[in-house]
Amino acid sequence: MNRPFGITAISIFYSFGALMAALSAAMLLLPGTGLDRLWRLNPQAQLGLTALGPGGVMLMLAVCAACAWAALGLWRRRRWGLWLGVAILGVNLAGDLGNAVLLHEWRTLIGLPIGGAMILYLIAKRPVFER
């Protein structure tokens, strides 16, 4: 059975997430380089992650590893990749909702229908995943 286009797209999405998390970890480890310009895309992320100290780097490396594993599992159509992908999306949805409610960052609400649709899609495609 071939991999559905949507599964391929979500696997690429997680690969991109892994790359961005690795880049964030590198930017935290190497402050004062040309990479610092990228923080302009999300200055609050820089503040939050640098406030964590070494924990910020560890967090980004954990996100990188989780996204990379999800991408691999989805690409190979493994059941563990499906559930890892769903779990990551669930954590992200909870974070978006928390940011909206607690910090009044209403723009994060755009992630709820998108992430929810991705979760529903992955669960609907459960039969294409091997154990």
N, C-alpha and C positions, 0 to 999 in steps of 0.2 A: 504494500500500500504506500502510495506517495504521501509526502508531507504536504498538508494543505498550505496554501499561500499565507493564510492568517497566522499559522504557527511559525512559518518562516519569518514573517514580519515581526512577530513578537520576540522571536529568538534574536533577531538583529537589533531590536529595541533593547533587549537586555545586554547584548554585546556593547552597544553604545553606552548604556548605563555603567557597565564595568569599566569602560575606557574613561568616562568622565569622573568616576570615583577614584580611579588610579591617578588621573591628572590632578584632582583635588588633593590627594595625599601628597603628591610630588610638590604641589604649590605650597602646602603646609610645611613640608620638610626643607624646602629651598626658598625661604622668603628673600625678597630683595632682588629677584631675578626678573627677566623679561616676562616670565609667566604671570607675575603679579597683576599685569594689565587685565588678565582674564577675570579677576575678582570684580571688575566693574560690572560684569553681567549679573552678579548676585552679591552685592556688598554685605547683606545680612548673613549670608552663608559664611563669608570670611570672618565676620565678627563672632558668630556662634561657634565655628569650628576652632578658631584660634583661642577662644576662651576656654575650650576643653583641654588645651595644652596637648601633650602626647596622646591623650584620649581621642582627640579629633582625627589624628592620623590613623589610629587604630580603628576608629569607626569607619573611616573612608576605605581602609583596606578590607574591613569586614563586608562592607557594601559591595566593593569590587569583587570579592570572592563569591558572595552570594549571587550577584548578577551573572558572573561568568559561569557558575555552576548551573544556574537556571537556563542560561542561553544554551549551554551544552546539552543539558537534559531535554530541553524543548526541541533542539535541532535533531537529536537522536530519537525523539519521540519516546522517551522513557517516562514511566508513570511518576517517578520521584521528581523529574524535571517539571512536570505539570503541577504537582502540589507545591514545589518550591516556588515556582512562578506565581501561583495563586497566593501563597503566604506572603511573598514580597509585596505584591499588589495590595493585599489586605493591610499590611503594616503601613504602606504608603497612604492608603485611604484613611486610616486612623490618624496618621500624622496630619494630613490635609484637614480633616475635620477638626482636630485639636487646634491647629493653627487658626482656623476660621473662628472657632468659638472662644478660645482663650485669648488669642492675640488680635482678634478682629482683622485678620488678614483674609478678607473676603475673596480675594482673587484665587486663593487656594481651592475654593469650592469647585472650580472648573475641573479639577482632577477627579472629583467624585463620580460624575457620570462616565468619564472616559475610563477610569480604573475599573468601575463597576461593569462596564461593557466588556472590558478585556477579561475580567474574571468570568463573567457569564459565557463568553466565547470559549475560553479554555475549558470550562466545565462541560460545555456542550460538545466539545471535540474530544472528550475523554476516551471514547472508543478507539481513536487512532493511536493511542499511546500504549506501548508494550510494557509489561511488568518488568 
